[in-house]
Amino acid sequence: MPEITIDPMTLRKIVIATTCPGKGMAAVTYEDLARNRDLIDHSILPVYEGNDPRSVPIGRVISGELTRRDDGEYALEITVELFGPDISLHSARRSDKKFLISGDPGRSGGLVYPPEFDLPERLGLVRSICSALAVNATRSSGIGSTGVGTSAFTIGLGSVPFGYIRSAIHERFDKDTIRTLRKDIPGLFSPGEGTGSVPLLAINLWVFDQAGRETLVEIIVPRPSAREIRMLIPEGLGDLDRLLPPYYLSRSGPKKIVMSYLGGRYRVLYALEEHGLPLVPRRDMVGM
């Protein structure tokens, strides 16, 4: 993947959430604000335009501050570096913080669902999927549109060995699990209340090799249909064994690779290196 040149950076301060609801901004608890501030203190988070993880990040969050407003409520104000067109990648790296993948359930697997799915009929399906995969579910805070939280329903499948993804997936997914996932995942995205602003499914796998390298592969499926899920689970996931080498073994050593899956076909969207800076694939490596 060739590197993008993204200098100079433009710093911008943005209030992304408050404890009081306002125009275009949902109210969250003080604890949510404090948790996200602490997260930002120790990490670098990507900034997505329109809160869409399919788009190449336009910047990164580098600091956050809790402020008290005149009305006594609290706000989370973040400082964002927006990527410009004219600086080298290397001059924009930060040694004090590492890139953090927000919204990922982690290396042991799990499920993260957005607040829009916090409805009885949706939560029943969430619990069914968790039971089938033997994982726990976490409700995301849904804060802001800047990458602190993204509007995807994320299933984390944990860690899988590079070159043996197909066998690892088949070992974990018995017939009952496959049947449940194929039935319940499309049900979450069927037309109805609570799905209007959450059209994306994300499936995350941490891929590791014998040298100790590790990369998160995120597969995004826009409002998945039953047919799409049947193709993806489990056979489509197994196809990653032959698709990942050009990216996973690249000299850039990406920390995250983001791919879309549509019509039974993968498309590499972008990757992120350890400081949250984007890498884009060559044209001959995009469609698969």
Secondary structure as UniProt FT lines:
FT   STRAND          10..18
FT   TURN            23..24
FT   HELIX           30..41
FT   STRAND          43..47
FT   HELIX           49..51
FT   TURN            53..54
FT   STRAND          59..68
FT   TURN            70..71
FT   STRAND          74..82
FT   HELIX           90..92
FT   STRAND          98..99
FT   TURN            102..103
FT   TURN            107..108
FT   STRAND          110..113
FT   HELIX           115..117
FT   HELIX           120..133
FT   STRAND          137..139
FT   STRAND          152..161
FT   TURN            162..163
FT   HELIX           165..172
FT   HELIX           175..188
FT   TURN            193..194
FT   TURN            196..197
FT   STRAND          200..208
FT   TURN            210..211
FT   STRAND          214..222
FT   HELIX           226..231
FT   HELIX           232..236
FT   HELIX           237..238
FT   HELIX           240..243
FT   HELIX           245..248
FT   TURN            251..252
FT   STRAND          256..262
FT   TURN            263..264
FT   STRAND          265..272
FT   TURN            274..275
FT   STRAND          278..279
FT   HELIX           283..285
//
